[in-house]
């Protein structure tokens, strides 16, 4: 039976948001999109297009099952900048008279639902819900920032910019910031992955050759 391996560069929280069900869904669709023993990032993105509708349904089902007060709390929290997500600000935006009026709701969303985590500030524990409410997720952006591209390549930002300067990776500028296409970054990531696999194979073969027993000397 063939063994399929998910290339390290494709395992990104940006798609699955840390949700086991979404990771399983993405992996299944990537497997169907794949053609070899290694599932590449391009194949994951292709598979994700097929999984997108089911991912949306999964998150919408979670939100639809919530009571109105809890749903209002999440949406008010999502509309605030991350650093301003305090109980006072959220309750104000919900139109409540005081912060304690939202206390039981926040407690249920934390300890019962597992969707948020109360703190200073409040944060989303269920990152797919947060992404659904605050971004274009599950759509994959056409372009990557420098930080995102470096993460996909498993490189530091200085290394990334050297790749740009050397003409290895194309980029364009939006204002003072570099942007990269998914395709360019995915292609380079696959080239780098293949090079690492080849280097590892050569080292393993060399190691095995050195471990082979040498023929014993003729006692005569």
Long-range contacts (C-beta under 8 A, 24 or more apart in sequence): 2-37, 3-37, 4-31, 4-34, 4-37, 4-38, 4-39, 5-37, 5-38, 5-39, 6-30, 6-38, 6-39, 6-44, 7-38, 7-39, 7-40, 7-41, 7-189, 7-190, 7-193, 8-154, 8-193, 9-40, 9-41, 9-152, 9-153, 9-154, 9-186, 9-189, 9-190, 9-192, 9-193, 10-39, 10-40, 10-41, 10-43, 10-44, 12-41, 12-151, 12-152, 13-127, 14-140, 14-148, 15-44, 15-48, 15-138, 15-140, 16-128, 17-127, 17-128, 17-130, 17-131, 17-137, 18-127, 18-128, 19-58, 19-126, 19-127, 19-128, 21-58, 22-51, 22-55, 22-58, 22-128, 25-51, 25-54, 25-55, 25-58, 26-51, 38-193, 40-186, 40-190, 40-193, 41-152, 41-186, 41-189, 41-190, 42-183, 42-186, 42-187, 42-190, 45-140, 45-182, 45-186, 48-138, 48-140, 52-138, 52-139, 55-128, 55-138, 56-132, 56-138, 58-128, 59-128, 59-129, 59-132, 60-132, 62-115, 62-126, 62-129, 63-129, 63-132, 66-113, 69-105, 70-105, 70-108, 70-109, 70-113, 73-102, 73-105, 73-106, 73-109, 74-109, 74-115, 74-116, 74-129, 74-133, 75-133, 77-116, 77-122, 77-124, 78-124, 78-130, 78-133, 78-134, 82-121, 82-123, 83-121, 84-121, 85-121, 85-122, 85-123, 86-120, 86-121, 86-122, 87-118, 87-122, 90-122, 140-182, 141-182, 142-181, 142-182, 143-179, 143-180, 143-181, 143-182, 144-179, 144-180, 144-181, 144-182, 144-185, 145-177, 145-178, 145-179, 145-180, 146-177, 146-178, 146-180, 148-180, 149-180, 149-185, 152-185, 152-186, 152-189, 153-185, 153-188, 153-189, 153-192, 154-189, 154-192, 163-188
